[in-house]
Amino acid sequence: MKRHYYLTFVVIITLMTLCVFLKAAAWAQKAAPLKIEFGAICQNVVNHEVVDAGTSFPATVTKLYCFTKIVGAKGSTEISHVWYYGDIERAYVPLAINSPSWRTYSSKIIQAHEIGEWRVDVLNQEGELLETFRFDIVQQ
């Protein structure tokens, strides 16, 4: 009879310990700091590489891309590119991050009359700011 209680006790303690370790591992994965190793605003992305990057673009540009290389992910997570014209949010684009080093991008159609200051805020899954990329649309 004592042996039965002892085995039950050992099984319960083992399961509780396993739960604690799994919870700690999940927390560590969520708490992993994402970093932007490289980012740019550009006129195109070809084969996951930036084409014609800059901080100032003519009003004749029809589409721009925000490219980011994210490092430090532990498992799958998500970032967001939030495009702003002045202080007005113009697009919110969630993007999957599926490995410790991941290149991704979003795009935004730029209308000819949207001259002025723009920015793209890059946010982690918790909505915390990782980096801001600023650029201008200028009249020629």
C-alpha positions, 0 to 999 in steps of 0.5 A, spaced: 500 500 500 505 504 501 508 503 495 502 505 491 502 512 494 509 513 493 508 511 486 502 516 485 506 521 489 512 520 484 508 521 478 504 527 480 511 531 482 514 529 475 508 531 472 508 538 476 515 539 474 514 538 467 509 543 467 513 548 470 519 547 465 514 547 459 511 554 462 518 556 463 520 554 456 514 558 453 515 564 457 522 564 454 520 563 447 515 569 448 520 573 451 526 572 446 528 579 443 527 580 436 532 585 433 532 588 426 538 587 423 537 591 416 531 595 414 530 599 408 524 603 404 525 601 397 522 601 390 522 594 389 524 587 392 527 582 388 529 575 391 528 578 398 533 583 396 532 591 396 532 595 390 533 602 390 533 604 397 532 611 399 529 616 404 526 621 399 522 619 393 519 622 387 511 623 387 511 619 381 513 613 385 507 608 385 509 603 390 514 603 396 516 597 400 518 596 407 523 591 407 526 588 414 531 582 416 529 580 423 533 576 427 532 573 434 526 569 433 525 563 437 520 559 434 514 562 430 512 569 431 509 576 428 511 583 427 507 588 424 509 594 419 504 600 420 505 605 415 503 613 416 502 619 412 504 624 417 500 622 423 495 618 419 495 611 419 495 608 412 496 601 413 497 595 418 500 589 415 502 583 420 507 579 417 509 572 420 516 570 422 518 563 422 525 562 423 531 565 427 533 569 421 527 572 417 527 577 411 520 580 410 517 586 407 510 589 406 508 594 400 504 601 400 501 604 394 503 611 394 498 616 391 501 622 387 498 627 392 501 624 398 507 629 398 510 629 405 513 626 411 512 618 411 514 613 416 513 605 417 513 603 425 515 596 425 512 592 432 513 586 435 507 581 437 506 585 443 505 591 439 512 594 442 516 599 437 522 595 434 524 601 429 521 606 425 523 608 418 522 615 415 522 617 408 519 623 404 515 623 398 517 630 394 514 634 388 519 634 383 
